[in-house]
Structures are given as C-alpha cells and as structure tokens.
C-alpha cells in the first residue's frame, strides 16, 4: 500500500497542497497532522508507523514534512526498514528502496537538521538583541507597579482577601496569588 503523510506546523496552515500531491502520487491512504516537525510526539505519525506492513511505501511531499531532526528521520527510517517498508519524497526524488536513495536521504536529512539549527540560532540571536535593547517578550502585565503595590499592601495588612483584591482589580485570583508569592519570597 502507498501511504501518504502530510504535516503542517501551525493551525492556521493547511495540508491541501500536500494532500493533492500525495493523491497524484497514488497514495491510497493519507495521514494529516498539525504539529511541529521538531517534535517526536505526533499521534498521526505514530499511528502510521504502527500500521506499516512489508511492501508498504511511505510518501511525503518534502522530507521536512516527515521531521526536521536527523535523529528522528533516521529513527523513522529504521522503523520503516524493520517493517520492510520503503520511503519516497516527492520533491527530493528520494527512494530508500535503493542504496543510492538511502544515502541521499541521509544527506538531505543532515541538511534539514542543519537548517533547523540555524533557525534556532537566528531566533536566539534576535531575542538576545531585543533584550539588549530593553524589549522583552511575553504578555504585558495586567497590573501596573502602583496597582501591584496596592494589592500587596491590602492583602498583607488583611484589609482584603486575595480573591477580593482580584475582583476589585478585575484580574484572575492566580494573578494575585503569584504577586503575593513573589512578595513573600523577597
């Protein structure tokens, strides 16, 4: 059986282009997934791997749709080998049923991992640069420093409970709890 695997990284992306290419390549069954290629815990991929039989061929649109980690690609290829199944990438012309195809797949997998490492490095450099410029990521605080001080004062003196302070300032009680925990930790 020719089995396809289509993956996108985020919920706002679609697998339609990949699915169309996989259908055109003769895939009888296609597994679709929305998950990062750097993660190993992808339920559809594991379901596919568990159902492989001797003679099956796993087909992906591009190798990076299978995984962005060389280690994971090699693990998947080992599982395919154990099952007696083959692998094809439509855009890279990789076919692991031949020795040359296996070598090519390992080289392309190494480049995919290199690309992911470079992306991680660029992201880290960008975040470091933003921090040096005084910008920090994440959500803006719901409470101003003055409001935080007022809540700490009210709750610590017993004028209000943490829940009352949360209602008064229209924040979740956990926000007040975290604020008080930081105050007590100092």
Secondary structure, DSSP 8 states (H G I E B T S, - for coil): -EEEEEEESSTTS--HHHHHHHHHTT-SEEEEEES-TT-S--HHHHHHHHH--TT-EEEESSHHHH-S-HHHHHHHHHHHHHHT-EEEETTTTEETTSHHHHHHHHHHHHHHHHHHHHHHHHHHHHHHHHHHTT---S---SS-HHHHHHHHHHHHTTSS-HHHHHHHHT--HHHHHHHHHHHHH-
